Amino acid sequence: ELALGVDASYEHYWAEGALLSVNVSAREIDDYTRSGLVLRQDGRWVVMPVNKGKAHSRTIELEAKFPLKAVIKDAPAIDLRANIARNWSSVDAVPGPNNRLDNQTPVSANFGFDYKQGALTTGASFNFANGGFVRVSDEQTRYQTVKRDLEAYVLWKFSPKTQLRVAASNILAQDFVTDITYTDRFGSTRSASTFPGEATYRATLEMKF
């Protein structure tokens, strides 16, 4: 691949520890690498990376970080953060609709907070990434499930050299589903996979000597 791109950003610090930013970017990609279904000389169909045609990508991202005290004078020591990104793309060699980059998430967002009180710090974050249909080639379409991930942690600092961190990830235990359909003049073939989601918990004791 060969990509020509431009990026621009604007940041505004409107209070102590408070940030608002806007980021935009654009890419023009030659010889875009995508997943292709190729018929080999031995008669087998093989899915492999192929370089074919041009692709176009656009992104806009908004981000905000600020302590709650920046908007409420007597608020507790809570830091808030959020960002949302919207991506657009198209691949010339693949007919529409949904002929976007197969590894690009159209919309993603993150919302989180951190709270500190003495030796205790806790926080959580929620991540979202939408999926949907992607037309990978003339014959192949893939569906990817929406991702929702909730994480949380608690941190105790017993001393400057000793701390305990307890964290949980993938709390929602969401399953991950992919669904691939291949259609040609002879008919269609469908393959679906489900990867069970499980919550993960971890406790870490850190001691410095």
VENGI-V867914 format. One record per backbone hydrogen bond with DSSP energy under -0.5 kcal/mol. NH is the residue of the N-H (numbers start at 0). CO is the residue of the C=O. If there is no record, write none. Layout:
nh co
NH CO
NH CO
This chain:
nh co
1 29
3 27
5 25
7 23
9 21
11 19
13 11
14 17
17 14
18 64
19 11
20 62
21 9
22 60
23 7
24 58
25 5
26 56
27 3
28 54
29 1
30 52
31 52
33 31
33 49
35 33
35 47
37 35
37 45
39 37
39 43
42 39
45 37
47 35
47 45
49 33
51 31
51 49
54 28
55 89
56 26
57 87
58 24
59 85
60 22
61 83
62 20
63 81
64 18
65 79
67 77
69 66
70 67
71 67
74 71
77 75
78 113
79 65
80 111
81 63
82 109
83 61
84 107
85 59
86 105
87 57
89 55
90 98
91 53
92 53
93 90
99 97
103 100
105 103
107 84
108 127
109 82
110 125
111 80
112 123
113 78
114 121
115 76
116 119
119 116
120 154
121 114
122 152
123 112
124 150
125 110
126 148
127 108
128 146
129 106
131 143
133 141
134 97
135 133
135 139
136 139
140 180
141 133
142 178
143 131
144 176
146 128
148 126
150 124
151 167
152 122
153 165
154 120
155 163
156 118
157 155
157 161
158 161
161 158
162 205
163 155
164 203
165 153
166 201
167 151
168 199
170 149
172 169
175 194
176 174
177 192
178 142
179 190
180 140
181 188
182 138
183 186
186 183
188 181
190 179
192 177
194 175
195 193
199 168
201 166
203 164
205 162
205 203
206 204
207 160
